[in-house]
Amino acid sequence: MRVMLITNPFATFTTAEGRDALANTLSSRFIVDVEHTTHRGHAGELGARAVAQGYDAVVVHGGDGSVNEVANGMLGAPSGTTPERGTLPALGVVPGGSANVFARALDISRDPLVATAQLMALLDTGARRPISLGHTLDRWFLFNAGMGMDAIVVRQMEALRHKGHKATASRYLRMTLSAFFRPSVVAPTFTVEVPDHAPIDGVRFGFVSNTGPWTYFGTRPIHTNPGTDFEHGLGVFAATSVSVPRSLVLGSTMVRGTNPRAAHLHRDDDVEWVRFRSDNPADVQMDGDYLGEYTDLDFGYRRHVLDVVADPITS
């Protein structure tokens, strides 16, 4: 089996020793080519090369952003011709970021050593799981994309990372609380449209999910759409208020893992499409990476477009 191992030396929780240990472990059983990313977009270039050169599997050691880039490189733009699943390498992940939402949604351990052992066993048995992906802005997303307050937090966090600060869970929590309770930047409102529902106006922040959880705080999953998974359509979560009392109540239900419900919240699972419309440019994030400001987002999904190295779903 030929495996391309793509590592991100700049990921929050990767080390040179850990990357070498992973490469050596994989090389003990497979033919492994190691590639280190050097710039933004490089992981996508490597993913495309892995497809062109006929690798059996691509393993990413990095954060969610690196995995997103690789998946987009392997699949190409959603507006183009999507390769047939059986013609692509399987995508495996050894977590190296701060949240590692995608890997953990696939029941991959957040501990890189444990995840490596899982990966080796799965590769040995040829385990594959087909997953569906969401898309917007002619890019695929693995677990969620958002407009408004959460994207502002991602933008502020990226600014801190560029100054040398790590993207830890506690830092994310502090910045999220500051954004909602002491907002220094006010996000524009926007309108959300979903099938069979009147447009929802005055939305302050909204997420479109491809699976759950939305994110993790340490070991605790944070659920916006508990009924959304890789096997069905998109989940939508749109709130028309950021008031402190309402945000506290809504946040507590998300932490508990119960279905979030509130008068100012529209939430739905398994929808075919979602549209966000804003009169003014608003911040947008995808899989935890900041994309910039946009006024229009059209979301869709495609079923079973990518095979991942994970235990298949049992019926």
C-alpha positions in Angstrom: 0.0 0.0 0.0 1.3 3.4 -1.0 0.6 6.2 1.5 1.3 9.9 1.3 1.8 11.3 4.8 1.1 15.1 4.8 2.2 16.9 7.9 1.7 20.5 8.9 4.8 21.6 11.0 2.8 24.8 12.0 -0.2 22.9 13.5 -0.9 23.8 17.1 0.0 20.4 18.7 2.5 18.8 16.4 6.2 18.3 17.2 9.2 17.3 15.1 9.5 14.2 17.3 5.9 13.2 16.9 6.0 13.7 13.1 9.1 11.5 12.8 7.5 8.8 15.0 4.4 8.8 12.9 6.4 8.5 9.7 8.5 5.7 11.1 5.5 3.8 12.4 3.7 4.0 9.1 6.9 3.1 7.1 7.3 -0.1 9.1 4.2 -1.5 7.3 3.5 0.6 4.2 5.4 2.4 1.4 5.2 6.0 2.8 6.2 9.3 1.2 6.3 12.2 3.7 5.4 15.7 2.6 5.6 18.8 4.9 3.4 21.7 4.1 5.2 25.0 3.7 2.5 27.6 2.8 -1.3 28.1 2.8 -2.8 26.0 0.1 0.1 23.6 -0.1 -1.9 20.7 1.5 -4.4 21.1 -1.3 -1.7 20.8 -3.9 -0.4 17.7 -2.3 -3.9 16.2 -2.1 -4.3 16.7 -5.8 -0.9 15.2 -6.5 -1.8 12.1 -4.4 -4.8 11.5 -6.6 -2.9 12.1 -9.8 -0.1 9.7 -8.7 -2.5 6.9 -7.6 -1.8 6.7 -3.9 -3.9 4.2 -2.0 -4.3 6.5 1.0 -3.5 10.0 2.2 -2.8 10.6 5.9 -3.0 14.1 7.3 -1.2 15.0 10.5 -2.5 18.5 11.4 -5.5 20.4 12.3 -8.9 20.7 10.7 -7.7 23.4 8.2 -5.1 21.1 6.8 -7.6 18.2 6.4 -10.0 20.6 4.7 -7.3 21.7 2.2 -6.3 18.1 1.4 -9.9 17.0 0.8 -10.5 20.0 -1.5 -7.3 19.2 -3.4 -8.3 15.5 -3.8 -11.9 16.3 -5.0 -11.4 19.5 -6.9 -14.0 22.3 -6.9 -17.7 21.3 -6.4 -18.6 23.1 -9.6 -16.3 20.7 -11.5 -16.6 17.0 -12.2 -16.3 15.2 -8.9 -14.1 12.1 -9.2 -15.8 8.7 -8.5 -15.2 7.6 -5.0 -13.4 4.3 -5.9 -10.8 6.3 -7.9 -9.6 8.4 -5.0 -7.2 7.5 -2.2 -8.8 7.1 1.2 -8.3 10.0 3.6 -7.0 9.3 7.1 -6.3 11.7 9.9 -3.9 11.8 12.9 -5.0 14.9 14.9 -2.5 17.7 15.4 -4.7 20.8 15.8 -6.5 22.4 18.7 -10.0 21.1 18.2 -9.7 18.3 15.6 -13.4 18.2 15.1 -13.4 16.2 11.9 -11.2 13.4 13.3 -13.2 13.2 16.5 -16.5 13.1 14.6 -15.1 9.9 13.0 -14.3 8.5 16.5 -10.6 9.0 16.0 -8.8 9.6 19.3 -7.5 13.1 20.0 -4.3 11.6 21.3 -1.9 11.3 18.4 -0.3 8.0 19.7 -3.7 6.3 20.1 -4.9 7.7 16.8 -1.8 6.3 15.1 -2.6 2.8 16.4 -6.2 3.2 15.3 -5.0 4.3 11.8 -2.6 1.4 11.4 -5.3 -1.1 12.3 -7.8 0.5 10.0 -5.3 0.6 7.1 -4.4 -3.0 7.7 -8.0 -4.2 7.4 -8.8 -1.9 4.5 -11.6 -0.2 6.5 -13.3 2.6 4.5 -16.3 4.8 5.3 -18.0 6.9 2.7 -19.0 10.3 3.9 -21.1 13.2 2.5 -19.7 16.7 2.4 -21.2 20.2 2.3 -20.1 23.0 0.0 -20.2 26.7 -0.5 -18.1 29.3 -2.2 -17.1 26.5 -4.6 -15.3 24.7 -1.7 -16.0 21.6 0.2 -16.4 21.7 4.0 -16.0 18.8 6.3 -18.1 19.7 9.4 -19.3 23.3 9.4 -19.2 26.8 8.0 -20.6 29.9 9.6 -21.4 33.6 9.1 -21.4 36.3 11.8 -20.2 36.0 15.4 -18.4 32.7 15.3 -16.5 33.8 12.2 -15.4 37.0 14.0 -14.0 34.8 16.8 -12.1 32.7 14.2 -10.7 35.9 12.6 -9.6 37.3 15.9 -8.0 33.9 16.8 -6.1 33.8 13.6 -4.7 37.3 14.3 -3.5 36.0 17.7 -1.9 32.9 16.1 0.0 35.2 13.6 1.4 36.9 16.7 2.7 33.5 18.0 -0.2 32.6 20.4 -1.5 29.0 20.4 -5.2 28.3 19.6 -6.1 26.6 22.8 -9.6 25.7 24.0 -9.4 28.1 26.9 -8.4 31.0 24.6 -11.2 30.2 22.2 -13.7 30.2 25.2 -12.4 33.6 26.4 -12.6 35.1 22.9 -16.1 33.7 22.4 -17.4 35.1 25.7 -15.8 38.4 24.9 -17.4 38.5 21.4 -20.9 37.8 22.8 -20.8 39.7 26.1 -18.4 42.5 25.4 -18.6 42.9 21.6 -16.0 45.2 20.2 -17.2 44.3 16.6 -20.8 44.2 15.7 -21.6 41.6 13.0 -24.1 42.7 10.2 -27.5 41.0 10.3 -28.4 38.6 7.5 -31.3 36.6 6.1 -31.4 32.8 6.1 -33.4 30.8 3.6 -34.1 27.0 3.8 -36.6 24.8 2.0 -40.3 24.9 3.0 -39.8 27.8 5.4 -40.3 31.6 5.3 -37.1 33.5 5.2 -35.6 34.2 8.6 -34.6 37.9 8.9 -32.3 39.6 11.3 -30.0 36.7 11.9 -26.9 37.6 14.0 -25.0 34.4 13.6 -25.6 31.2 11.7 -23.9 27.8 11.2 -24.4 25.2 8.5 -23.2 21.8 9.6 -22.3 18.7 7.7 -22.0 16.6 10.9 -21.9 17.0 14.7 -20.7 18.1 17.1 -20.2 21.7 16.0 -16.9 21.8 18.1 -15.4 20.6 21.3 -14.4 22.3 24.5 -11.7 20.0 25.8 -13.4 16.6 26.0 -16.9 18.0 25.9 -18.7 18.0 22.6 -20.7 21.2 21.8 -23.9 20.4 19.8 -25.7 22.8 17.6 -27.5 20.2 15.5 -27.5 16.8 17.3 -29.5 15.2 14.5 -26.9 16.1 11.7 -24.4 13.5 10.6 -22.3 12.4 7.6 -25.1 10.3 6.3 -27.8 12.9 5.8 -28.3 16.5 4.6 -27.2 19.7 6.2 -28.0 21.1 9.6 -28.8 24.8 10.0 -28.6 26.9 13.2 -29.5 30.5 13.0 -30.0 32.9 15.9 -31.5 36.4 15.7 -30.2 37.6 19.1 -26.9 37.8 20.9 -28.3 39.1 24.2 -26.5 37.9 27.2 -29.4 36.1 29.0 -30.6 34.4 25.8 -27.0 33.4 24.9 -26.4 31.9 28.3 -29.5 29.8 28.2 -28.8 28.6 24.6 -25.2 27.9 25.4 -26.1 25.8 28.4 -28.3 23.5 26.2 -25.5 23.1 23.7 -23.0 22.1 26.3 -25.5 19.6 27.8 -26.0 18.0 24.4 -29.7 18.4 24.3 -31.6 19.8 21.3 -31.1 23.6 21.4 -34.4 25.4 21.4 -35.2 29.1 21.8 -37.7 31.6 20.5 -34.9 33.5 18.7 -33.4 30.3 17.1 -34.2 28.5 13.9 -32.7 25.0 13.9 -33.2 22.2 11.4 -31.5 19.0 10.3 -31.3 17.1 7.0 -32.0 20.0 4.7 -31.0 20.0 1.0 -29.8 23.6 0.7 -29.3 26.8 2.8 -28.8 30.4 1.7 -27.3 33.3 3.7 -28.0 36.8 2.4 -26.5 40.0 3.9 -26.8 43.7 2.8 -23.3 44.3 4.1 -20.2 42.1 4.0 -20.1 39.7 7.0 -17.3 37.5 8.3 -17.3 33.8 7.1 -15.4 30.8 8.4 -15.2 27.2 7.1 -14.0 24.3 9.2 -12.4 26.8 11.6 -10.5 28.8 9.0 -11.3 32.4 8.3 -12.3 33.0 4.6 -13.1 36.7 4.6 -16.2 38.8 4.2 -19.1 37.9 2.0 -22.7 39.0 1.4 -24.1 35.8 -0.3 -23.5 32.2 0.6 -25.3 29.2 -1.1 -24.9 25.9 0.7 -25.4 22.4 -0.7 -24.2 18.9 0.0 -23.2 15.9 -2.0 -23.7 12.3 -0.7 -20.9 9.9 -0.2 -18.2 11.8 -2.2 -15.2 10.8 -0.1 -13.9 7.6 1.5 -12.2 8.1 4.9 -10.1 5.7 6.9 -12.5 4.9 9.7 -14.8 2.2 11.0 -17.8 1.8 8.7 -21.3 2.5 10.0 -23.0 -0.7 11.2 -26.7 -1.0 10.6 
